[in-house]
Amino acid sequence: MCSHIPACPTADSPDREAAHVVAAHPEQGWSLLCNAVVVFDDTGDLLPDGRIVGPHRPVTT
């Protein structure tokens, strides 16, 4: 799905939220990433296969 160079992380990658935003809906509290992950403002994710990742704090290095 991603045509960026370098390619964005896949939906299964730990850094999946680093993918580019293709549709943002801040008024509804979510954004669609180019790897088909839906990211919610509460830091939860909806993966393309329907799995849910509960709200979490991003890991910083």
N, C-alpha and C positions, 0 to 999 in steps of 0.2 A: 504494500500500500504506500510506503514511503518512497519518495523519489529524491530525497535530499542526499547530498554528498558531504560528509559521510552519512550513511543511513542512520536513521533514528533507532533507538533500542526497541526490541520487540516487546510485545505485551507480556511475555514471560520473563523478561530481564528484570533484575532487581532495580535498575535505574529507569524503568519504563516511563516514569513521569517526566523524564528529560526530553521526550519527544515533542515535536512542534505542535502547537495548537492550530487546528484547522477550523474549529467553530467554537466561539466563546459565547456563553449565555450567562453573564454575571448576575443578571436580574433573576435568573432561576437557580443560580448557584452551581453551575457545572460547565465543563469544557470538554470538547472532543479532541483527542490527540490523533496524530496521523497514524499511530499504530493501533487505532480503533479502541483505545482505552478511554472511558469516560471518567474524568476526575471531578470530584465534588469539592465544594468549598470547605467542608468539614474534614478534608484530607482522606476521605474514603475513595475507593476506585471500583468501577464496574469493568471487568475484563470482557473481551469480545466473546468468550465462550460462556458467559453468564456468571462466572465466579465473582464473588464479592470480596473485596479487601476492605476490612474495617478501617475506621479512622485511625490514623497513625501520624506520628511526628516524623517528618523527613530526616533521614540520617545525614548529619553534616560531618565533614572531614576537616 
